[in-house]
Amino acid sequence: MQLFSIFGNPVSHSKSPLMHNLSFQGLGYNGVYTRYKLENGSELRNKFLDLNIKGANITVPHKEYAFKACDELDIFAQKVGAVNTIVKKEGKLYGYNTDAPGFLKAISEFENIKRVLFLGAGGTAQSTSVILRDAGYEVSILNRSAGRLERYNKKGFKTFTFETFKLDEAFDLVVNMTSAGLEDDSLPCPIEILEEVVSKAKACVDVIYGKETPFLKFTKEQNKPTKDGSDMLLYQGIIAFEYFCDHQFTFDEIKEQMKKAFIL
Ligand code: NDP
């Protein structure tokens, strides 16, 4: 039997063990998936090898350590500097980023979207902004503080703080990429900005899942089509599972099993 795990801190809330174990079971794959609370990210590589793990997901706050722990990185992981999926093959650790393609797939279900506004400039925004731009979307970033915007400016994204924000042309999609609303009741930006951008948007997405955040509540009150982060979580999991099992199952076969984790 092959062993898989999620590494992070905290990990007790993670749905990944349920998602992957249901898929192993449903597809008849001889694997089991557990969780490991890792306090020091620099120990990731040694723990992975000591425990003789075949594959892992890496969550907050260790995605940059995971990037450094790998022997080989796929092109997109190299580009964004963050790894959330590692697979061991012939003694070497291979690193991938499945968060960003998971997000891309989740939003591609909305039609006629070109201009996207991200509220937030953290680690998740970093990889998803790049994949969206590569896919032809125009991404702008609005963040509470200026510090995190520097790396986006260097990559040529249009950026704003709350103080410098000005709406020249409507955004089709507005995404809450912050942790505002995760453990508190705050909106990701001042209500005046939100009213302006959401009223002109075609759809809105929150990457937080499993609860109705103040952002999602506000966007529903504006009668906008919305989604929380569940599809992103499901799709990043399916893409990771494809790597774990060397692509022996199709996306839809895995989805059929993994989506059961969202109704249990
Ligand atoms: P980071 O800690 O890297 O970044 C946090 C961002 O949120 C920063 O831009 C920060 O702004 C902003 N922020 C935090 N609190 C507030 C607030 N009260 N008001 C305004 N801005 C705020 O987080 P991540 O990028 O790793 O994660 C972001 C979110 O994505 C989390 O909620 C996480 O749960 C979710 N997520 C969902 C996934 C899924 O599969 N659905 C996968 C991965 C993440 P500042 O720079 O000013 O501090």
py3Dmol code that shows the C-alpha trace and the ligand (Angstrom):
import py3Dmol

protein = """\
ATOM      1  CA  MET A   1       0.000   0.000   0.000  1.00  0.00           C
ATOM      2  CA  GLN A   2       1.269   3.490  -0.861  1.00  0.00           C
ATOM      3  CA  LEU A   3       1.221   6.273   1.725  1.00  0.00           C
ATOM      4  CA  PHE A   4       0.162   9.871   0.967  1.00  0.00           C
ATOM      5  CA  SER A   5      -0.205  12.853   3.286  1.00  0.00           C
ATOM      6  CA  ILE A   6      -0.941  16.515   3.657  1.00  0.00           C
ATOM      7  CA  PHE A   7       1.713  18.617   5.416  1.00  0.00           C
ATOM      8  CA  GLY A   8       0.850  21.992   6.912  1.00  0.00           C
ATOM      9  CA  ASN A   9       0.166  23.894  10.093  1.00  0.00           C
ATOM     10  CA  PRO A  10      -2.700  23.706  10.928  1.00  0.00           C
ATOM     11  CA  VAL A  11      -3.925  20.565   9.122  1.00  0.00           C
ATOM     12  CA  SER A  12      -6.718  19.364  11.388  1.00  0.00           C
ATOM     13  CA  HIS A  13      -9.377  21.198   9.306  1.00  0.00           C
ATOM     14  CA  SER A  14      -8.168  19.850   5.932  1.00  0.00           C
ATOM     15  CA  LYS A  15     -10.607  18.029   3.657  1.00  0.00           C
ATOM     16  CA  SER A  16      -7.766  16.510   1.608  1.00  0.00           C
ATOM     17  CA  PRO A  17      -7.558  13.161   3.507  1.00  0.00           C
ATOM     18  CA  LEU A  18     -11.287  12.579   2.950  1.00  0.00           C
ATOM     19  CA  MET A  19     -11.110  13.657  -0.714  1.00  0.00           C
ATOM     20  CA  HIS A  20      -8.164  11.403  -1.554  1.00  0.00           C
ATOM     21  CA  ASN A  21      -9.192   8.375   0.557  1.00  0.00           C
ATOM     22  CA  LEU A  22     -12.661   8.350  -1.033  1.00  0.00           C
ATOM     23  CA  SER A  23     -10.983   8.445  -4.446  1.00  0.00           C
ATOM     24  CA  PHE A  24      -8.511   5.639  -3.628  1.00  0.00           C
ATOM     25  CA  GLN A  25     -11.379   3.538  -2.356  1.00  0.00           C
ATOM     26  CA  GLY A  26     -13.787   4.305  -5.198  1.00  0.00           C
ATOM     27  CA  LEU A  27     -11.173   3.709  -7.908  1.00  0.00           C
ATOM     28  CA  GLY A  28      -9.666   0.605  -6.263  1.00  0.00           C
ATOM     29  CA  TYR A  29      -6.196   2.156  -5.877  1.00  0.00           C
ATOM     30  CA  ASN A  30      -4.053   0.698  -3.096  1.00  0.00           C
ATOM     31  CA  GLY A  31      -3.292   3.952  -1.273  1.00  0.00           C
ATOM     32  CA  VAL A  32      -4.031   5.672   2.014  1.00  0.00           C
ATOM     33  CA  TYR A  33      -3.832   9.406   2.767  1.00  0.00           C
ATOM     34  CA  THR A  34      -3.129  10.902   6.185  1.00  0.00           C
ATOM     35  CA  ARG A  35      -2.327  14.329   7.697  1.00  0.00           C
ATOM     36  CA  TYR A  36       0.907  15.571   9.277  1.00  0.00           C
ATOM     37  CA  LYS A  37       1.176  18.768  11.296  1.00  0.00           C
ATOM     38  CA  LEU A  38       4.579  20.148  10.361  1.00  0.00           C
ATOM     39  CA  GLU A  39       5.796  23.068  12.435  1.00  0.00           C
ATOM     40  CA  ASN A  40       9.148  23.607  10.770  1.00  0.00           C
ATOM     41  CA  GLY A  41       8.891  23.662   6.969  1.00  0.00           C
ATOM     42  CA  SER A  42      12.625  23.105   6.527  1.00  0.00           C
ATOM     43  CA  GLU A  43      12.073  19.541   7.841  1.00  0.00           C
ATOM     44  CA  LEU A  44       9.639  18.705   5.031  1.00  0.00           C
ATOM     45  CA  ARG A  45      12.044  16.817   2.775  1.00  0.00           C
ATOM     46  CA  ASN A  46      13.461  14.645   5.567  1.00  0.00           C
ATOM     47  CA  LYS A  47      10.010  13.825   6.980  1.00  0.00           C
ATOM     48  CA  PHE A  48       8.738  12.931   3.509  1.00  0.00           C
ATOM     49  CA  LEU A  49      11.654  10.556   2.908  1.00  0.00           C
ATOM     50  CA  ASP A  50      11.734   9.096   6.459  1.00  0.00           C
ATOM     51  CA  LEU A  51       8.033   8.235   6.321  1.00  0.00           C
ATOM     52  CA  ASN A  52       8.482   6.604   2.894  1.00  0.00           C
ATOM     53  CA  ILE A  53       5.645   8.606   1.386  1.00  0.00           C
ATOM     54  CA  LYS A  54       4.719   8.292  -2.299  1.00  0.00           C
ATOM     55  CA  GLY A  55       3.004  11.681  -2.628  1.00  0.00           C
ATOM     56  CA  ALA A  56       1.922  14.693  -0.606  1.00  0.00           C
ATOM     57  CA  ASN A  57       0.034  17.956  -0.654  1.00  0.00           C
ATOM     58  CA  ILE A  58       1.542  20.928   1.093  1.00  0.00           C
ATOM     59  CA  THR A  59      -0.577  23.683   2.540  1.00  0.00           C
ATOM     60  CA  VAL A  60      -0.124  26.938   4.494  1.00  0.00           C
ATOM     61  CA  PRO A  61       2.524  27.987   5.462  1.00  0.00           C
ATOM     62  CA  HIS A  62       4.953  25.590   3.743  1.00  0.00           C
ATOM     63  CA  LYS A  63       4.453  25.978  -0.042  1.00  0.00           C
ATOM     64  CA  GLU A  64       7.724  27.844  -0.487  1.00  0.00           C
ATOM     65  CA  TYR A  65       9.602  25.254   1.597  1.00  0.00           C
ATOM     66  CA  ALA A  66       8.001  22.575  -0.591  1.00  0.00           C
ATOM     67  CA  PHE A  67       9.383  24.361  -3.645  1.00  0.00           C
ATOM     68  CA  LYS A  68      12.889  24.147  -2.134  1.00  0.00           C
ATOM     69  CA  ALA A  69      12.458  20.504  -1.020  1.00  0.00           C
ATOM     70  CA  CYS A  70      12.100  19.110  -4.581  1.00  0.00           C
ATOM     71  CA  ASP A  71      14.743  17.672  -6.913  1.00  0.00           C
ATOM     72  CA  GLU A  72      12.715  18.448 -10.032  1.00  0.00           C
ATOM     73  CA  LEU A  73      10.051  21.121 -10.630  1.00  0.00           C
ATOM     74  CA  ASP A  74       7.558  21.407 -13.430  1.00  0.00           C
ATOM     75  CA  ILE A  75       7.726  24.579 -15.519  1.00  0.00           C
ATOM     76  CA  PHE A  76       4.763  26.315 -13.907  1.00  0.00           C
ATOM     77  CA  ALA A  77       5.949  25.587 -10.320  1.00  0.00           C
ATOM     78  CA  GLN A  78       9.339  27.034 -11.289  1.00  0.00           C
ATOM     79  CA  LYS A  79       7.658  30.146 -12.608  1.00  0.00           C
ATOM     80  CA  VAL A  80       5.596  30.851  -9.467  1.00  0.00           C
ATOM     81  CA  GLY A  81       7.969  29.580  -6.763  1.00  0.00           C
ATOM     82  CA  ALA A  82       5.298  27.634  -4.852  1.00  0.00           C
ATOM     83  CA  VAL A  83       4.627  23.880  -4.714  1.00  0.00           C
ATOM     84  CA  ASN A  84       1.521  22.250  -3.237  1.00  0.00           C
ATOM     85  CA  THR A  85       1.988  18.713  -4.621  1.00  0.00           C
ATOM     86  CA  ILE A  86       5.052  16.451  -4.375  1.00  0.00           C
ATOM     87  CA  VAL A  87       5.424  12.964  -5.858  1.00  0.00           C
ATOM     88  CA  LYS A  88       8.348  10.592  -5.322  1.00  0.00           C
ATOM     89  CA  LYS A  89       9.574   8.760  -8.415  1.00  0.00           C
ATOM     90  CA  GLU A  90      12.695   6.578  -8.403  1.00  0.00           C
ATOM     91  CA  GLY A  91      13.933   8.273  -5.223  1.00  0.00           C
ATOM     92  CA  LYS A  92      13.547  11.827  -6.554  1.00  0.00           C
ATOM     93  CA  LEU A  93      10.977  14.394  -5.380  1.00  0.00           C
ATOM     94  CA  TYR A  94       8.984  16.058  -8.185  1.00  0.00           C
ATOM     95  CA  GLY A  95       7.097  19.286  -7.409  1.00  0.00           C
ATOM     96  CA  TYR A  96       3.929  20.744  -8.964  1.00  0.00           C
ATOM     97  CA  ASN A  97       1.473  23.548  -8.311  1.00  0.00           C
ATOM     98  CA  THR A  98      -2.141  22.394  -8.698  1.00  0.00           C
ATOM     99  CA  ASP A  99      -3.816  25.331  -6.855  1.00  0.00           C
ATOM    100  CA  ALA A 100      -3.515  27.603  -9.859  1.00  0.00           C
ATOM    101  CA  PRO A 101      -4.880  25.210 -12.528  1.00  0.00           C
ATOM    102  CA  GLY A 102      -7.616  24.275 -10.040  1.00  0.00           C
ATOM    103  CA  PHE A 103      -8.618  27.927  -9.761  1.00  0.00           C
ATOM    104  CA  LEU A 104      -8.412  28.440 -13.528  1.00  0.00           C
ATOM    105  CA  LYS A 105     -10.769  25.528 -14.115  1.00  0.00           C
ATOM    106  CA  ALA A 106     -13.168  26.769 -11.412  1.00  0.00           C
ATOM    107  CA  ILE A 107     -13.530  30.225 -12.970  1.00  0.00           C
ATOM    108  CA  SER A 108     -13.593  29.006 -16.563  1.00  0.00           C
ATOM    109  CA  GLU A 109     -17.121  27.810 -15.844  1.00  0.00           C
ATOM    110  CA  PHE A 110     -18.210  31.491 -15.968  1.00  0.00           C
ATOM    111  CA  GLU A 111     -18.706  32.793 -19.514  1.00  0.00           C
ATOM    112  CA  ASN A 112     -17.445  35.996 -21.176  1.00  0.00           C
ATOM    113  CA  ILE A 113     -14.862  36.868 -18.543  1.00  0.00           C
ATOM    114  CA  LYS A 114     -11.836  38.919 -19.633  1.00  0.00           C
ATOM    115  CA  ARG A 115     -10.988  41.521 -16.973  1.00  0.00           C
ATOM    116  CA  VAL A 116     -10.424  40.138 -13.469  1.00  0.00           C
ATOM    117  CA  LEU A 117      -9.890  42.014 -10.198  1.00  0.00           C
ATOM    118  CA  PHE A 118      -8.137  40.194  -7.349  1.00  0.00           C
ATOM    119  CA  LEU A 119      -8.755  41.514  -3.851  1.00  0.00           C
ATOM    120  CA  GLY A 120      -5.564  40.344  -2.084  1.00  0.00           C
ATOM    121  CA  ALA A 121      -1.947  39.799  -3.026  1.00  0.00           C
ATOM    122  CA  GLY A 122      -0.801  36.826  -0.926  1.00  0.00           C
ATOM    123  CA  GLY A 123       0.613  33.442  -1.913  1.00  0.00           C
ATOM    124  CA  THR A 124      -2.548  32.161  -3.577  1.00  0.00           C
ATOM    125  CA  ALA A 125      -2.923  35.322  -5.650  1.00  0.00           C
ATOM    126  CA  GLN A 126       0.706  34.933  -6.743  1.00  0.00           C
ATOM    127  CA  SER A 127       0.264  31.628  -8.580  1.00  0.00           C
ATOM    128  CA  THR A 128      -3.318  32.182  -9.763  1.00  0.00           C
ATOM    129  CA  SER A 129      -2.578  35.623 -11.242  1.00  0.00           C
ATOM    130  CA  VAL A 130       0.169  34.122 -13.405  1.00  0.00           C
ATOM    131  CA  ILE A 131      -1.896  31.213 -14.727  1.00  0.00           C
ATOM    132  CA  LEU A 132      -4.825  33.519 -15.513  1.00  0.00           C
ATOM    133  CA  ARG A 133      -2.603  35.901 -17.420  1.00  0.00           C
ATOM    134  CA  ASP A 134      -1.028  32.987 -19.328  1.00  0.00           C
ATOM    135  CA  ALA A 135      -4.576  31.896 -20.224  1.00  0.00           C
ATOM    136  CA  GLY A 136      -5.389  35.331 -21.676  1.00  0.00           C
ATOM    137  CA  TYR A 137      -7.196  37.058 -18.806  1.00  0.00           C
ATOM    138  CA  GLU A 138      -6.297  40.633 -17.794  1.00  0.00           C
ATOM    139  CA  VAL A 139      -5.614  40.580 -14.058  1.00  0.00           C
ATOM    140  CA  SER A 140      -5.421  43.613 -11.741  1.00  0.00           C
ATOM    141  CA  ILE A 141      -4.588  43.399  -8.055  1.00  0.00           C
ATOM    142  CA  LEU A 142      -6.043  45.486  -5.214  1.00  0.00           C
ATOM    143  CA  ASN A 143      -4.431  45.023  -1.786  1.00  0.00           C
ATOM    144  CA  ARG A 144      -4.776  46.549   1.652  1.00  0.00           C
ATOM    145  CA  SER A 145      -1.059  47.311   1.980  1.00  0.00           C
ATOM    146  CA  ALA A 146       1.490  48.353  -0.626  1.00  0.00           C
ATOM    147  CA  GLY A 147       4.333  46.025   0.450  1.00  0.00           C
ATOM    148  CA  ARG A 148       3.064  42.841  -1.197  1.00  0.00           C
ATOM    149  CA  LEU A 149       2.262  44.646  -4.457  1.00  0.00           C
ATOM    150  CA  GLU A 150       5.899  45.176  -5.399  1.00  0.00           C
ATOM    151  CA  ARG A 151       6.406  41.692  -6.831  1.00  0.00           C
ATOM    152  CA  TYR A 152       3.244  42.104  -8.943  1.00  0.00           C
ATOM    153  CA  ASN A 153       4.437  45.478 -10.234  1.00  0.00           C
ATOM    154  CA  LYS A 154       7.712  43.830 -11.249  1.00  0.00           C
ATOM    155  CA  LYS A 155       5.759  41.232 -13.232  1.00  0.00           C
ATOM    156  CA  GLY A 156       3.777  43.953 -15.016  1.00  0.00           C
ATOM    157  CA  PHE A 157       0.382  43.554 -13.312  1.00  0.00           C
ATOM    158  CA  LYS A 158      -1.723  46.646 -12.724  1.00  0.00           C
ATOM    159  CA  THR A 159      -1.968  47.155  -8.962  1.00  0.00           C
ATOM    160  CA  PHE A 160      -3.778  49.389  -6.473  1.00  0.00           C
ATOM    161  CA  THR A 161      -4.017  49.978  -2.757  1.00  0.00           C
ATOM    162  CA  PHE A 162      -7.312  51.091  -1.257  1.00  0.00           C
ATOM    163  CA  GLU A 163      -6.030  54.663  -1.390  1.00  0.00           C
ATOM    164  CA  THR A 164      -4.930  54.603  -5.047  1.00  0.00           C
ATOM    165  CA  PHE A 165      -7.834  52.583  -6.485  1.00  0.00           C
ATOM    166  CA  LYS A 166      -9.632  54.099  -9.452  1.00  0.00           C
ATOM    167  CA  LEU A 167     -12.122  52.279 -11.691  1.00  0.00           C
ATOM    168  CA  ASP A 168     -11.581  53.182 -15.347  1.00  0.00           C
ATOM    169  CA  GLU A 169     -13.249  50.176 -16.943  1.00  0.00           C
ATOM    170  CA  ALA A 170     -15.524  47.544 -15.380  1.00  0.00           C
ATOM    171  CA  PHE A 171     -14.082  44.221 -14.165  1.00  0.00           C
ATOM    172  CA  ASP A 172     -15.970  41.124 -15.337  1.00  0.00           C
ATOM    173  CA  LEU A 173     -14.957  39.005 -12.349  1.00  0.00           C
ATOM    174  CA  VAL A 174     -14.135  40.078  -8.784  1.00  0.00           C
ATOM    175  CA  VAL A 175     -12.311  37.539  -6.599  1.00  0.00           C
ATOM    176  CA  ASN A 176     -11.728  37.580  -2.855  1.00  0.00           C
ATOM    177  CA  MET A 177      -8.178  36.202  -2.619  1.00  0.00           C
ATOM    178  CA  THR A 178      -7.672  37.452   0.962  1.00  0.00           C
ATOM    179  CA  SER A 179      -8.274  35.643   4.232  1.00  0.00           C
ATOM    180  CA  ALA A 180     -10.792  38.354   5.220  1.00  0.00           C
ATOM    181  CA  GLY A 181     -13.913  36.531   6.358  1.00  0.00           C
ATOM    182  CA  LEU A 182     -12.109  33.265   7.065  1.00  0.00           C
ATOM    183  CA  GLU A 183     -12.027  33.668  10.825  1.00  0.00           C
ATOM    184  CA  ASP A 184     -13.584  37.102  11.216  1.00  0.00           C
ATOM    185  CA  ASP A 185     -16.461  39.113   9.782  1.00  0.00           C
ATOM    186  CA  SER A 186     -14.480  41.600   7.705  1.00  0.00           C
ATOM    187  CA  LEU A 187     -14.843  42.516   4.051  1.00  0.00           C
ATOM    188  CA  PRO A 188     -11.664  42.335   1.932  1.00  0.00           C
ATOM    189  CA  CYS A 189     -11.807  46.054   1.033  1.00  0.00           C
ATOM    190  CA  PRO A 190     -13.821  49.182   1.901  1.00  0.00           C
ATOM    191  CA  ILE A 191     -17.526  48.829   1.122  1.00  0.00           C
ATOM    192  CA  GLU A 192     -17.452  51.845  -1.233  1.00  0.00           C
ATOM    193  CA  ILE A 193     -14.941  50.093  -3.515  1.00  0.00           C
ATOM    194  CA  LEU A 194     -16.856  46.833  -3.315  1.00  0.00           C
ATOM    195  CA  GLU A 195     -20.133  48.510  -4.275  1.00  0.00           C
ATOM    196  CA  GLU A 196     -18.485  50.105  -7.281  1.00  0.00           C
ATOM    197  CA  VAL A 197     -16.734  47.013  -8.652  1.00  0.00           C
ATOM    198  CA  VAL A 198     -19.356  44.378  -7.797  1.00  0.00           C
ATOM    199  CA  SER A 199     -22.246  46.354  -9.305  1.00  0.00           C
ATOM    200  CA  LYS A 200     -20.459  46.293 -12.687  1.00  0.00           C
ATOM    201  CA  ALA A 201     -19.165  42.683 -12.486  1.00  0.00           C
ATOM    202  CA  LYS A 202     -20.615  39.656 -14.282  1.00  0.00           C
ATOM    203  CA  ALA A 203     -19.654  37.220 -11.505  1.00  0.00           C
ATOM    204  CA  CYS A 204     -17.835  37.006  -8.153  1.00  0.00           C
ATOM    205  CA  VAL A 205     -15.727  34.296  -6.513  1.00  0.00           C
ATOM    206  CA  ASP A 206     -14.425  33.783  -2.984  1.00  0.00           C
ATOM    207  CA  VAL A 207     -11.518  31.357  -2.556  1.00  0.00           C
ATOM    208  CA  ILE A 208     -12.589  30.668   1.040  1.00  0.00           C
ATOM    209  CA  TYR A 209     -14.784  27.586   1.172  1.00  0.00           C
ATOM    210  CA  GLY A 210     -17.290  26.011   3.510  1.00  0.00           C
ATOM    211  CA  LYS A 211     -18.851  29.218   4.817  1.00  0.00           C
ATOM    212  CA  GLU A 212     -20.675  32.278   3.595  1.00  0.00           C
ATOM    213  CA  THR A 213     -18.149  35.085   4.053  1.00  0.00           C
ATOM    214  CA  PRO A 214     -19.261  38.730   4.273  1.00  0.00           C
ATOM    215  CA  PHE A 215     -17.886  39.140   0.718  1.00  0.00           C
ATOM    216  CA  LEU A 216     -19.987  36.287  -0.649  1.00  0.00           C
ATOM    217  CA  LYS A 217     -23.062  37.496   1.237  1.00  0.00           C
ATOM    218  CA  PHE A 218     -22.612  40.989  -0.216  1.00  0.00           C
ATOM    219  CA  THR A 219     -22.189  39.715  -3.790  1.00  0.00           C
ATOM    220  CA  LYS A 220     -25.277  37.486  -3.517  1.00  0.00           C
ATOM    221  CA  GLU A 221     -27.297  40.468  -2.280  1.00  0.00           C
ATOM    222  CA  GLN A 222     -26.242  42.216  -5.516  1.00  0.00           C
ATOM    223  CA  ASN A 223     -27.726  39.248  -7.421  1.00  0.00           C
ATOM    224  CA  LYS A 224     -24.400  38.267  -8.971  1.00  0.00           C
ATOM    225  CA  PRO A 225     -23.565  34.667  -9.948  1.00  0.00           C
ATOM    226  CA  THR A 226     -21.124  33.492  -7.237  1.00  0.00           C
ATOM    227  CA  LYS A 227     -18.943  30.585  -6.180  1.00  0.00           C
ATOM    228  CA  ASP A 228     -17.017  29.869  -3.028  1.00  0.00           C
ATOM    229  CA  GLY A 229     -13.637  28.087  -3.001  1.00  0.00           C
ATOM    230  CA  SER A 230     -15.046  24.523  -3.031  1.00  0.00           C
ATOM    231  CA  ASP A 231     -14.569  23.986  -6.780  1.00  0.00           C
ATOM    232  CA  MET A 232     -10.990  25.282  -6.581  1.00  0.00           C
ATOM    233  CA  LEU A 233     -10.306  22.870  -3.708  1.00  0.00           C
ATOM    234  CA  LEU A 234     -11.912  19.963  -5.588  1.00  0.00           C
ATOM    235  CA  TYR A 235     -10.083  20.677  -8.856  1.00  0.00           C
ATOM    236  CA  GLN A 236      -6.647  21.177  -7.274  1.00  0.00           C
ATOM    237  CA  GLY A 237      -7.240  17.834  -5.507  1.00  0.00           C
ATOM    238  CA  ILE A 238      -8.190  16.039  -8.727  1.00  0.00           C
ATOM    239  CA  ILE A 239      -5.102  17.360 -10.541  1.00  0.00           C
ATOM    240  CA  ALA A 240      -2.888  16.316  -7.587  1.00  0.00           C
ATOM    241  CA  PHE A 241      -4.496  12.860  -7.645  1.00  0.00           C
ATOM    242  CA  GLU A 242      -3.679  12.531 -11.351  1.00  0.00           C
ATOM    243  CA  TYR A 243       0.001  13.049 -10.452  1.00  0.00           C
ATOM    244  CA  PHE A 244      -0.207  10.699  -7.447  1.00  0.00           C
ATOM    245  CA  CYS A 245      -1.522   7.838  -9.611  1.00  0.00           C
ATOM    246  CA  ASP A 246       0.594   8.561 -12.697  1.00  0.00           C
ATOM    247  CA  HIS A 247      -2.456   9.594 -14.748  1.00  0.00           C
ATOM    248  CA  GLN A 248      -4.010   6.148 -14.770  1.00  0.00           C
ATOM    249  CA  PHE A 249      -7.498   7.635 -14.144  1.00  0.00           C
ATOM    250  CA  THR A 250      -9.281  10.399 -16.061  1.00  0.00           C
ATOM    251  CA  PHE A 251     -10.226  13.762 -14.546  1.00  0.00           C
ATOM    252  CA  ASP A 252     -13.928  12.823 -14.639  1.00  0.00           C
ATOM    253  CA  GLU A 253     -13.370   9.388 -13.055  1.00  0.00           C
ATOM    254  CA  ILE A 254     -11.538  11.043 -10.151  1.00  0.00           C
ATOM    255  CA  LYS A 255     -14.112  13.847  -9.894  1.00  0.00           C
ATOM    256  CA  GLU A 256     -16.918  11.301  -9.570  1.00  0.00           C
ATOM    257  CA  GLN A 257     -15.286   9.893  -6.425  1.00  0.00           C
ATOM    258  CA  MET A 258     -13.679  13.003  -4.934  1.00  0.00           C
ATOM    259  CA  LYS A 259     -16.786  15.190  -5.031  1.00  0.00           C
ATOM    260  CA  LYS A 260     -18.406  12.844  -2.467  1.00  0.00           C
ATOM    261  CA  ALA A 261     -16.167  14.518   0.131  1.00  0.00           C
ATOM    262  CA  PHE A 262     -18.237  17.676  -0.256  1.00  0.00           C
ATOM    263  CA  ILE A 263     -21.537  16.085   0.673  1.00  0.00           C
ATOM    264  CA  LEU A 264     -20.313  14.006   3.642  1.00  0.00           C
TER     265      LEU A 264
END
"""
ligand_1 = """\
48
NDP
P -1.615 35.008 2.539
O -1.477 35.018 4.027
O -0.440 34.708 1.702
O -2.200 36.457 2.047
C -3.270 37.052 2.705
C -3.801 38.239 1.874
O -5.036 38.647 2.479
C -2.906 39.456 1.849
O -3.038 40.085 0.593
C -3.486 40.334 2.974
O -3.250 41.717 2.781
C -4.951 40.051 2.801
N -5.756 40.230 4.018
C -5.770 39.459 5.119
N -6.698 39.892 5.975
C -7.298 40.976 5.404
C -8.343 41.862 5.792
N -8.963 41.723 6.962
N -8.697 42.857 4.949
C -8.080 42.998 3.753
N -7.075 42.201 3.321
C -6.692 41.192 4.146
O -2.836 34.017 2.253
P -3.002 32.993 1.039
O -2.824 33.706 -0.244
O -2.232 31.765 1.307
O -4.555 32.588 1.220
C -5.583 33.483 0.875
C -6.919 32.789 0.996
O -7.013 31.745 0.040
C -7.179 32.148 2.357
O -8.466 32.525 2.795
C -7.134 30.660 2.073
O -8.002 29.935 2.928
C -7.628 30.610 0.630
N -7.215 29.420 -0.140
C -8.174 28.624 -0.712
C -7.822 27.515 -1.465
C -8.885 26.646 -2.065
O -8.552 25.552 -2.560
N -10.122 27.054 -2.096
C -6.407 27.147 -1.700
C -5.464 28.058 -1.081
C -5.879 29.147 -0.328
P -1.935 42.461 3.376
O -0.857 42.265 2.366
O -2.361 43.872 3.512
O -1.631 41.806 4.696
"""
view = py3Dmol.view(width=600, height=400)
view.addModel(protein, "pdb")
view.setStyle({"model": 0}, {"cartoon": {"style": "trace"}})
view.addModel(ligand_1, "xyz")
view.setStyle({"model": 1}, {"stick": {}})
view.zoomTo()
view.show()
